[in-house]
Amino acid sequence: METNQLLELSEQFESPLYVYDAEKIQSQYHRLEKAFSKVNSLRINYAVKALSNISILKLLKQLGSGLDTVSIQEVQLGLMADYPPEKIIYTPNGVSMEEIEEVAALGVQINIDNLSILEQFGAKHPTTPVCIRINPHVMAGGNSNISVGHIDSKFGISIHQMPHLLRIVENTGMHINGIHMHTGSDILDIEVFLYAAEILFDTAMHFKELEFLDFGSGFKVPYKKDDIETDVEELGKKLTKRFTKFCSEYGSELTLCFEPGKFLVSQSGYFLSKVNVVKQTTSTVFAGIDSGFNHLIRPMLYGSYHHIENISNQKGKERFYSVVGYICETDTFAGNRRIAEITEGDILCFRNAGAYCFSMASNYNSRTRPAEVLWYEGKGHLIRERETFDDIIRKQVIMDFNSTPVAV
Ligand SMILES: *Cc1c(COP(=O)(O)O)cnc(C)c1O
C-alpha cells in the first residue's frame, strides 16, 4: 500500500484506525504454499487469534485456508465465515471438558493437550478422532512469554509421558488422527525447528491411523528494514524432504499442516493514529497520540517493536521522539525514535499492526475501540465500525439505589 492511500483512509474513516492490505495477506499465503509445493498434501490453518475479523477469515477462506482456533467463540466466527467444520482445528489450553465436547459436536477437529482431558474425552467419545498436542521440550521463540515448548511450559503433553499417553489411548480405544506441536513464536533457527520435528516424527510412529502432522507455527516476520525473518523457503526445502521420507517409512501419505498467524497477517496491518500533543520536557520530546495500549498493547505487554512513520510529513527532517498513548499509566509505544518532524494533528503510522493488535484491544479507560478497514482491490472497505459510547455501556446493569427500600 502507498503512504498517501493510508493518509486518505485516515481522513475518510478518521483515527485511530486499523487498515489491512488484502494483497499482503494473499502474497504471504502464496509464499508459504509455494515453499511447500512439493508436499503431496499441505494444509495451512490460519491462527484466528492473531486477527479475528470475519472478513479477514473470509478472505483467507478464498485462498483455500483452514483455521486454527483456541476458543469456541473463534470456532463460531469460523463457521460464520462459512468454513466447513472439518477445515477447523481447535487447540485449546486449560478449557473445560464441556467446551471441548460442544466443539466436537460441531464436527470440528479436536486437539487435546493434557492427559486428564484426553482420558475423560476418550472414555466418553471413543469414536471421535482426536489430535494430540505434544510438548517436544525444545527451547525456541522470541522471548519467554511467547515461547511455549520449554520444560516449564503449560502447553502440550510432555514426550516423557508417552507410556501413560499410549495406555490411555489403548484403554479407551480412541482414534488418534493427528500429532501436533507448536513450539512458540519467532523461530529463527531452522535446525532447531527440524530437531523438534524429529521428535514429532518419533511420536507419530506410535500411532497407526494418523491422517496429518501439524507443525504449528512460529514463523518470525521482519519488523524493520533488513530485519531477520524465518527463511520459509529453506524450511520448505528441508522439511519437505524429511516429511516425504517419513511418510514412506510410515506407510501412508499424511497431510502436513501449519497454523501461522503472524506470518499471514502481521505485515498486512497499519495502525493510524493522530498526534494530539507535542510535549517538550527537559529530557525528551513526547508525541502524545489519540490512542494507547488499550488499542495496541504489544509494546507494553512484551516489548515488541513497531516501526513508526509520520505520514503527514513524509519528507520532513527527522528528530527524536518518545511516542506515548493517552492511558493513565505508563503507556509508551516507542522511546527515542527518529521520526520526521511532528506537528500536532499529524498522522503516525505503525507497521506490523495486523497480528495481535486489534485482537488484543480493550476498552480500558472506557475508551472505544477503533474501526477496521480492509484495503481490497484498490479501495478501502469498512470491516468493523468504530465503537461508540453505547458499546461501552451495553452490558451494564445499572442499579437504582433510590427505588430499593432499605430495611430498617
Ligand atoms: C498462537 C498460536 C499460533 C500462531 O502463532 P503465530 O506466532 O502467530 O504464527 C499457532 N498455533 C497455536 C496453537 C497457537 O496458540
The ligand as a Gaussian input file, in Angstrom:
#p B3LYP/6-31G(d) Opt

LIG

0 1
 C       -0.905000     -18.601000      18.675000
 C       -0.836000     -19.898000      18.035000
 C       -0.427000     -20.000000      16.692000
 C        0.011000     -18.829000      15.850000
 O        1.274000     -18.341000      16.187000
 P        1.967000     -17.196000      15.324000
 O        3.240000     -16.900000      16.006000
 O        1.050000     -16.026000      15.283000
 O        2.151000     -17.730000      13.945000
 C       -0.434000     -21.270000      16.140000
 N       -0.819000     -22.342000      16.840000
 C       -1.221000     -22.270000      18.125000
 C       -1.637000     -23.499000      18.836000
 C       -1.229000     -21.050000      18.764000
 O       -1.615000     -20.998000      20.044000

